[in-house]
Amino acid sequence: MLNLSAAIRPRLPARKAIDPLPKAIFVGTGGNITLRAADGSADVVFKNVASGQILDVRARFIRATGTTAADIVGLA
């Protein structure tokens, strides 16, 4: 497991990709998640993601801007 909450803090460079690439992400505290999928060319917003939900998406980037969810963990 990879704690991704630290990876989306605004002080980090916007171009820093998640490595290793997770197979899914777990959302501890619900909200919106703005991310770019591994094979995507544009950001996508998942709105109103519930606490405790697992998103079956391989996220290359999770953006601080537009993300209100917290306690996000990458699943290997």
C-alpha positions as CSV (number, residue, x, y, z in Angstrom):
1,M,0.0,0.0,0.0
2,L,1.1,3.5,-0.8
3,N,-0.1,6.6,1.1
4,L,-1.1,9.0,-1.6
5,S,-2.4,11.8,0.6
6,A,1.2,13.1,1.0
7,A,1.6,13.0,-2.8
8,I,-1.2,15.5,-3.4
9,R,0.0,18.2,-1.1
10,P,0.1,21.5,-3.0
11,R,3.8,22.1,-2.2
12,L,4.9,19.2,-4.4
13,P,5.5,19.7,-8.1
14,A,2.4,19.2,-10.2
15,R,4.3,16.9,-12.6
16,K,5.5,14.3,-10.1
17,A,3.9,11.0,-11.1
18,I,2.9,8.3,-8.6
19,D,5.5,5.6,-8.6
20,P,4.9,2.7,-8.3
21,L,1.7,2.9,-10.2
22,P,-1.2,1.6,-8.0
23,K,-3.8,-0.8,-9.4
24,A,-6.6,1.0,-7.5
25,I,-7.0,3.7,-4.9
26,F,-8.8,3.6,-1.5
27,V,-10.5,6.7,-0.3
28,G,-10.5,7.0,3.5
29,T,-12.4,10.3,3.7
30,G,-14.9,11.1,0.9
31,G,-15.0,14.0,-1.4
32,N,-13.9,14.8,-5.0
33,I,-10.8,13.4,-6.6
34,T,-9.1,15.0,-9.6
35,L,-6.7,12.5,-11.3
36,R,-5.1,11.5,-14.5
37,A,-5.2,7.9,-15.4
38,A,-2.1,6.0,-16.4
39,D,-3.2,5.9,-20.1
40,G,-5.1,9.3,-20.0
41,S,-4.3,12.5,-21.7
42,A,-6.6,14.7,-19.6
43,D,-7.6,15.0,-15.9
44,V,-10.9,13.4,-14.8
45,V,-12.9,14.4,-11.7
46,F,-14.6,11.7,-9.6
47,K,-17.3,13.7,-7.7
48,N,-18.8,12.8,-4.3
49,V,-16.7,9.7,-3.8
50,A,-17.8,8.0,-0.6
51,S,-15.6,7.3,2.4
52,G,-14.2,3.8,2.3
53,Q,-14.7,3.4,-1.5
54,I,-12.2,1.7,-3.7
55,L,-11.8,3.2,-7.2
56,D,-10.6,0.7,-9.8
57,V,-8.4,3.2,-11.6
58,R,-4.7,3.3,-12.3
59,A,-3.9,6.9,-11.3
60,R,-0.7,8.3,-12.6
61,F,-1.4,11.7,-11.0
62,I,-3.8,12.8,-8.2
63,R,-4.1,16.6,-8.3
64,A,-4.2,18.8,-5.2
65,T,-6.4,21.3,-7.1
66,G,-9.9,20.0,-7.2
67,T,-9.3,17.1,-4.8
68,T,-11.3,17.4,-1.5
69,A,-11.1,13.7,-0.5
70,A,-8.4,12.7,2.0
71,D,-6.6,9.7,3.4
72,I,-6.1,8.3,-0.1
73,V,-4.1,5.1,-0.3
74,G,-2.8,3.4,-3.5
75,L,-3.4,-0.4,-3.6
76,A,-0.7,-2.6,-5.2
